[in-house]
């Protein structure tokens, strides 16, 4: 006779608070909950229903967090080791289809793979795991067991040093939880080779979320002098040189990052076309502007400047200043590849276009074509500076094709 599994506790939402969840959003906020049936322990599994009792999904709860429930499934799946094994297998199959033959990529992207609070990066036979929620922390053994069984890694690093964990009442730490590791490790990404330190590197070691965005360099940096700001491992600059840039200046405030970028350019045979500057960006940019430096393309990929909603105004001011100064380094026809990973910043194009408006020589053109890409809440976009005297030009209409949705433009005003 099979054992009877007890139904999870139930969280009932307030009237009309189910619309966002029904639309596919995986979070339930604390102020949306009307009543609780049962006594759920933080981190445990709960069912979510609407005000009439209609089933919405199943997830884990943490009443100490503003995000009280993160939904794992819209069905009534049992949340156990087999559930995690199936989800990770599905994530791996999707990467195999998206990046055939690759052995370095983001394997699990939290909500993107229906495992909220879990990130897994693959560096060949080394995996880096990050859990940012109590529910995922409590099920770490299931994650580790599934990864070991499916991928047989040489080592698994638990990189739980992100401040987001504090919001869930979790400590910060970094450790090797499976196998042994002597960093660095070497990976291949789209034909380029990079050195990665899973233990001491920024975030989980390498910015895989920029992988597709770096493809935007194709055809836009040929023969150009490129400026890579906040360069970290140098991936943007290395990719620019591999795609025909004449030279790249790498700028970062970290000595470790500059040395890492230097080693990566050497690994890829582009060291001779590289220049390295260790300097704070808010000092480096004004200095280059004053020196009337010019670059055919500028890459601007700063860390999150908006750490919380309370810091939104201050952070947007910082983004505006960085973008404004970066634009003044561009000649007519130059490209600005500007990025943000700030969750609390709007995905609308107000940062680059407002910067273009105030840079003294640029104004936004057709802002509807500036679209954010990449992490939720942040974004990526490319803007082009070109003359207003020549009509709409090749960037939109005129002699060239209409730009794709992820590209915007800024017209030079002289």
Steps between C-alpha positions, in 0.01 A plus 500: 500500500649836396555773756259794501682831453355784704385806303715812551369799697298748292549874454186678383543825307292812544229579247640610161858425611525192279521676163877532486554138609247378244687695235812294575688697764672258742490717814241563768561807715420516870235771460305282253430224754164499677506183710702189576358150544739286698829595660771530233859519616723746315659320208228235482270426208158668481210510257373837378131559426298804403230665713242242383729204569603430140843340477783721363822311568745347745820653634707564808424764761700747708281737703810699603548611140299756300471226236309252714461221243704403195300266280670183376213344305150583378408133537483285809844340457662353807798723584771244569840386374346358182337838426839677518667229292238541226524880497881496474488237224256722312729803544796301369304382195407859418867612517607209284250616239589870533879460519577168327835358605564773759626413848488847655171682560238590760335165561225614738370858495269512802142588400600462134530124559214480751740459793472842670794589720742259331782589260741244356788591268691232314873537438574177317534245782466757780161630616426814701176499699334799664187490716340832590187385684421298810291251303785418264752495783300230676494289184868541412570129547244413233663747263850368569396135466326569168800690361743226602283229348425683174836670426759317715697823567855510626399764756200702615553843654230654719532876436261640759666838551226714342340764726152403378517206740481738795142586404412136568694488826778287351876525570765570235760236415703336223609136509567188294216256571605222263837381375816712503590819317826687440400816307513644248308298242504561125186512289414552134213732409409543135855426387675721756691368802464652846649447841245482782543486877179345639610565859630858490342639183217752488146359530520136387824555306403597144219713356317243288193726489693728261577219257235582241542873548866484402383378158373856442864600443500320166527748215505800733862504621694400188815713487385701801683610812287360785470604865395221741389660829452285814681235295536230774617185316527689170239293316344798318841628390630158399186442295536844337856419394394160368232676295741740334561791738834675447572537872332492842566697816391300807412709807412364844560617857607151613864392463382138502255567215761683290747214542226250409414697185869512409533122531184445296619723216828309500315167490310616193800646317381864514729639771694723258179689410405550865559780750424470872408778744425447869289798606164584652251564219362822648855636483609333174208622290535874581874472436447344158229754414732786595775348287252487208560129455291329232395138456300341220310296759458514877383211718353604834417209733497635858403311815152557641478867596146463638533262794147565628187696408604765753820557298320529164549875453864494600570196282327640191704819542814285492384316186417829332842646580685191375300483177525874438878503531536179298302652215730801480785261418324383182554650155219526252393145414644351820322239712423494871422156647350586836389256768325487836450215745297707752175317572329813635579710192231522234538296182380800301772687307510811717860453609674507159257743337502747789879482495501561125279803551742652750838408352535832318526354149239226485127465511292181497359383171194277491527376858254222425792312348698501825408170662641343814642149487643265759421476871155593621485857620831588339577502134733523208483728200715643225474861387655659196612861461450633149449832328162670493598678177489184287138419570417170667808333354597135504402439860128517426331542163706681234776283355502223757269245663274577793680423828398193701288557814802481733678795345444872548663810356623840604538777240795736519411868519767741383 
